[in-house]
Amino acid sequence: MRDTYATYGPVALVTGASSGIGESFTKQLSELGFTVFAVARRIERLEALRELAVAEDRGEVIPIAADLQDPKAAEIVLEAVTARGLTVSLLVNNAGFGRLGNLESVPREAALGMVDLNCRAVVDLTCRFLPGMKERKRGGVIVVSSVVGTIPTPWFAVYSATKAFDLYFGEALYAECKGSGVDVLTVLPGLTRTEFQAGSGMRDYHSPYRSAEQVVQSALKALGKKPIVVDGLFNKLISHGSRFLPRGLLLSVARFVMRKELRLEAPK
Ligand SMILES: NC(=O)c1ccc[n+]([C@@H]2O[C@H](COP(=O)([O-])OP(=O)(O)OC[C@H]3O[C@@H](n4cnc5c(N)ncnc54)[C@H](OP(=O)(O)O)[C@@H]3O)[C@@H](O)[C@H]2O)c1
């Protein structure tokens, strides 16, 4: 982690920087000396991060207010970076949300919003910043997927599908970029204590939670060393198990666990 700045500095861009894992990425990268473009909708939270970095004499945090579900947002983000005369050398595609429930109970706008934010914005931003990194033969791209991306998850169908997309996108891009000077890492957090749970309609689960700081430490340690990192031992067991279990069995287990966790009575 000590070499992260030397390898990927000086400028990072973190999406979903206003809370949870993205906020922790912003703080840790700024602490390492990065100038961090912090992207999210809640500008007041990004301003607070900027002030904290000034107060603690860390790398500069530059807020960018953008709704990444909007197809025009990536252009706005790129313009904000260019206006500063800077280029991004480390891109952290982190912003994302989920919504629990059977498909008909999830508002269509939320279902499509997950696709727009968790998939479309990730591809759009990567398309915009990767070419420059390749030209300079130097850079890093982090994609935050989820352990749920390894498991087709009933009552979390759209979310788990978007995270599977992120996983395949990131892993494939890792192989594509090998030898180019650009490192790509896909991060698979499991249950992590953030605002994600409340936003997705989850209750407090029995499984062990990780902290956002631990997820970011796992990511920065793994960047440049491997294509994917699963954060935490418990989550490693789940994701490795899910990759080797027969598909039918995996789906039955996922259905059983989700029905139990959601305390669903019907359908059988
Ligand atoms: N927490 C977990 O248990 C867990 C597990 C596995 C994977 N993950 C993944 O980790 C990533 C970060 O989630 P988190 O746990 O840190 O959740 P979080 O605390 O809810 O943070 C989500 C971030 O995404 C931003 N965001 C949401 N909608 C946005 C939009 N339309 N445009 C721009 N930014 C938007 C939010 O900022 P604004 O609301 O200010 O826009 C916030 O900064 C997500 O991709 C999530 O899928 C989380």
The ligand as an SDF file (V2000), in Angstrom:
LIG
                    3D

 48 52  0  0  0  0  0  0  0  0999 V2000
  -22.1660   -2.4570    1.8890 N   0  0  0  0  0  0  0  0  0  0  0  0
  -22.2030   -3.6870    1.4550 C   0  0  0  0  0  0  0  0  0  0  0  0
  -22.5980   -4.6160    2.1910 O   0  0  0  0  0  0  0  0  0  0  0  0
  -21.7070   -3.9940    0.0550 C   0  0  0  0  0  0  0  0  0  0  0  0
  -21.4470   -5.3340   -0.2550 C   0  0  0  0  0  0  0  0  0  0  0  0
  -20.9870   -5.6400   -1.5260 C   0  0  0  0  0  0  0  0  0  0  0  0
  -20.7890   -4.6460   -2.4600 C   0  0  0  0  0  0  0  0  0  0  0  0
  -21.0680   -3.3530   -2.1330 N   0  0  0  0  0  0  0  0  0  0  0  0
  -20.8620   -2.3390   -3.1800 C   0  0  0  0  0  0  0  0  0  0  0  0
  -20.0150   -1.3260   -2.6850 O   0  0  0  0  0  0  0  0  0  0  0  0
  -20.2570   -0.1150   -3.3860 C   0  0  0  0  0  0  0  0  0  0  0  0
  -20.3540    1.0170   -2.3910 C   0  0  0  0  0  0  0  0  0  0  0  0
  -21.4860    0.8170   -1.5780 O   0  0  0  0  0  0  0  0  0  0  0  0
  -21.5090    1.1950   -0.0270 P   0  0  0  0  0  0  0  0  0  0  0  0
  -21.6800   -0.0560    0.7330 O   0  0  0  0  0  0  0  0  0  0  0  0
  -20.4120    2.0860    0.3190 O   0  0  0  0  0  0  0  0  0  0  0  0
  -22.9230    1.9450   -0.0010 O   0  0  0  0  0  0  0  0  0  0  0  0
  -23.3530    3.4070    0.4390 P   0  0  0  0  0  0  0  0  0  0  0  0
  -22.8100    3.7530    1.7720 O   0  0  0  0  0  0  0  0  0  0  0  0
  -24.8380    3.4250    0.2570 O   0  0  0  0  0  0  0  0  0  0  0  0
  -22.6570    4.3550   -0.6580 O   0  0  0  0  0  0  0  0  0  0  0  0
  -23.1160    4.4060   -1.9750 C   0  0  0  0  0  0  0  0  0  0  0  0
  -22.4700    5.5940   -2.6670 C   0  0  0  0  0  0  0  0  0  0  0  0
  -22.9360    5.6340   -4.0270 O   0  0  0  0  0  0  0  0  0  0  0  0
  -23.3840    6.9460   -4.3010 C   0  0  0  0  0  0  0  0  0  0  0  0
  -24.4770    6.9480   -5.2640 N   0  0  0  0  0  0  0  0  0  0  0  0
  -25.6680    6.3140   -5.1810 C   0  0  0  0  0  0  0  0  0  0  0  0
  -26.4330    6.6250   -6.2320 N   0  0  0  0  0  0  0  0  0  0  0  0
  -25.7080    7.4810   -7.0040 C   0  0  0  0  0  0  0  0  0  0  0  0
  -25.9480    8.1820   -8.2110 C   0  0  0  0  0  0  0  0  0  0  0  0
  -27.1220    8.0480   -8.8600 N   0  0  0  0  0  0  0  0  0  0  0  0
  -24.9950    8.9800   -8.7040 N   0  0  0  0  0  0  0  0  0  0  0  0
  -23.8050    9.1330   -8.0650 C   0  0  0  0  0  0  0  0  0  0  0  0
  -23.5140    8.5040   -6.9260 N   0  0  0  0  0  0  0  0  0  0  0  0
  -24.4520    7.6890   -6.3980 C   0  0  0  0  0  0  0  0  0  0  0  0
  -23.8760    7.4880   -2.9680 C   0  0  0  0  0  0  0  0  0  0  0  0
  -23.7880    8.9100   -2.9590 O   0  0  0  0  0  0  0  0  0  0  0  0
  -25.0100    9.9310   -3.1290 P   0  0  0  0  0  0  0  0  0  0  0  0
  -26.2160    9.3030   -2.5210 O   0  0  0  0  0  0  0  0  0  0  0  0
  -24.5240   11.1410   -2.4010 O   0  0  0  0  0  0  0  0  0  0  0  0
  -25.1290   10.1660   -4.5930 O   0  0  0  0  0  0  0  0  0  0  0  0
  -22.8330    6.9190   -2.0210 C   0  0  0  0  0  0  0  0  0  0  0  0
  -21.7100    7.7480   -1.9810 O   0  0  0  0  0  0  0  0  0  0  0  0
  -21.5290   -0.3430   -4.2170 C   0  0  0  0  0  0  0  0  0  0  0  0
  -21.1780   -0.5670   -5.5620 O   0  0  0  0  0  0  0  0  0  0  0  0
  -22.1220   -1.6080   -3.6200 C   0  0  0  0  0  0  0  0  0  0  0  0
  -22.8370   -2.3430   -4.5870 O   0  0  0  0  0  0  0  0  0  0  0  0
  -21.5180   -3.0030   -0.9020 C   0  0  0  0  0  0  0  0  0  0  0  0
  1  2  1  0
  2  3  2  0
  2  4  1  0
  4  5  1  0
  4 48  2  0
  5  6  2  0
  6  7  1  0
  7  8  2  0
  8  9  1  0
  8 48  1  0
  9 10  1  0
  9 46  1  0
 10 11  1  0
 11 12  1  0
 11 44  1  0
 12 13  1  0
 13 14  1  0
 14 15  2  0
 14 16  1  0
 14 17  1  0
 17 18  1  0
 18 19  2  0
 18 20  1  0
 18 21  1  0
 21 22  1  0
 22 23  1  0
 23 24  1  0
 23 42  1  0
 24 25  1  0
 25 26  1  0
 25 36  1  0
 26 27  1  0
 26 35  1  0
 27 28  2  0
 28 29  1  0
 29 30  1  0
 29 35  2  0
 30 31  1  0
 30 32  2  0
 32 33  1  0
 33 34  2  0
 34 35  1  0
 36 37  1  0
 36 42  1  0
 37 38  1  0
 38 39  2  0
 38 40  1  0
 38 41  1  0
 42 43  1  0
 44 45  1  0
 44 46  1  0
 46 47  1  0
M  CHG  2   8   1  16  -1
M  END
$$$$
